[in-house]
Amino acid sequence: CIEKVQRNKVNVAATPKVSKDIQIIISKMSPQAEYDITERVRELLSDVNNNKDADIKNISNELKQYLDNTYGRVWQVIVIRGSYWMNFSHEPFKSIQFKYGPYIFLLWRTPKG
């Protein structure tokens, strides 16, 4: 229906854009979810002193809790520096990989069953 198409155009136009300091590698999520997740990561990293590994471990734990609470369980969170190769299964539209600063974030929700 035309109304639904127009409403979707308005919603997409109103969706905030991911910050320019975030590089989306690949995403199967909505633009709003991309924005919300990447902003949460930016908030978490802004509280870190010198990006120590112990702090990054805490960030991965907090990010997992955020994803589980916001988008349903069960999310996998990997934070790495450098190259990676992977092959994985995820729930439809529940996967995002992006780079922020020296870190690459690999996030996906595990299929049920």
Secondary structure by P-SEA (a helix, b strand, c coil): caaaaaaaaaaaaaccccccccccccccccaaaaaaaaaaaaaaaaacccccaaaaaaaaaaaaaaaaaacccbbbbbbbccccccccccccccbbbbbcccbbbbbbbcccc
